[in-house]
Amino acid sequence: MNLYDSRHPWSRLIRAARAVRPEQPGAAPHGFSTRVVALAWTKGTSAGWLLERIAFRAVGVAGLLAALSLILNYSTPATGGATDWRDEPVMLPADDVVVMVDLMD
């Protein structure tokens, strides 16, 4: 089997592929890009658009509430100076078994 033989199917296929000229892609129809941009900027009327709008407002409200809670709960020490952490009482976690025994007495 000689691949270079003109009667071989591979050679005929290659000659046919070389004979075909590639087509140039045509331009978009007149006004196509304007229509695409106009559709992209129109307001949606679907339920997804409404849900998205509500979600963005909810994120804004949640952010404002978080900032407000940080501002309102920020406190400075009442003594006006630096306090020593060793002066504060230490609260140890209560042992559940001890609490239950105390309740039974």
Stockholm file with secondary structure:
# STOCKHOLM 1.0

chainA/1-105         MNLYDSRHPWSRLIRAARAVRPEQPGAAPHGFSTRVVALAWTKGTSAGWLLERIAFRAVGVAGLLAALSLILNYSTPATGGATDWRDEPVMLPADDVVVMVDLMD
#=GR chainA/1-105 SS CCTTCTTSHHHHHHHHHHHCCCCCCCCCCTTHHHHHHHHHHSCCCSHHHHHHHHHHHHHHHHHHHHHHHHHHHCCCCTTSSCCCGGGSCCCCCCCHHHHHHHHHC
#=GC SS_cons         CCTTCTTSHHHHHHHHHHHCCCCCCCCCCTTHHHHHHHHHHSCCCSHHHHHHHHHHHHHHHHHHHHHHHHHHHCCCCTTSSCCCGGGSCCCCCCCHHHHHHHHHC
//
